């Protein structure tokens, strides 16, 4: 799979920072939010299908490719990324968007919906990296993040990335990944020091119960069990959800099974009164 963008990279200044994004199509806006070690290129299989009937915007979060700024300056956080997205929509003249978030990007998308509900028309969370307030301090940050970061900072880029990706996605995932994805992860290896020290932002059940935005929860049928547990709790707590599992795919389900993923988006948006072109 090619991960190079098919459209020119755009830039807009938000909060004094040059935020980069890809954009295609016209119509109702869709904002795509990537996870750890990824960037706007992660959504390549979704861009053209969505752009058939919508204006799709795939953002590279602060410190991610093509940025080269240090990620350990205290500005790498869920809170900062959330504010950047809110300001990005405003800078683009958009009062709202359909928001799709994957993995850590799902947590950013959830926080955007929580703090700026009027800016999120519908919400899609794909294997989101959500931590719950009652989980306890011992579960605040997985040890592999610190170890992977230490390896990267010591110069063992491949070892650090392999540990991180395998811990998130399952054993031997890094070895099986296509070179395009690996290159994207290498481009974003410098974000790990920021992720290792960012404040933990847990979410409470009462905050979730107050979120009435139509929400689609997507899981990979072969994803590690912890994602299914998170999705189950979100389904039981959020008041307006639909759930779909993409069979034959793990955590990166939008890459492994793009047709199924895009169809799930289309069915959801159609059900909530929207239309969408699928592949």
Beta strands, then each sheet from edge to edge (+ up, - down):
strand 1: 10-14
strand 2: 17-24
strand 3: 29-33
strand 4: 55-60
strand 5: 97-102
strand 6: 120-126
strand 7: 215-220
strand 8: 241-246
sheet 1: 1+ 2- 4+ 3+ 5+ 6+ 7+ 8+
end
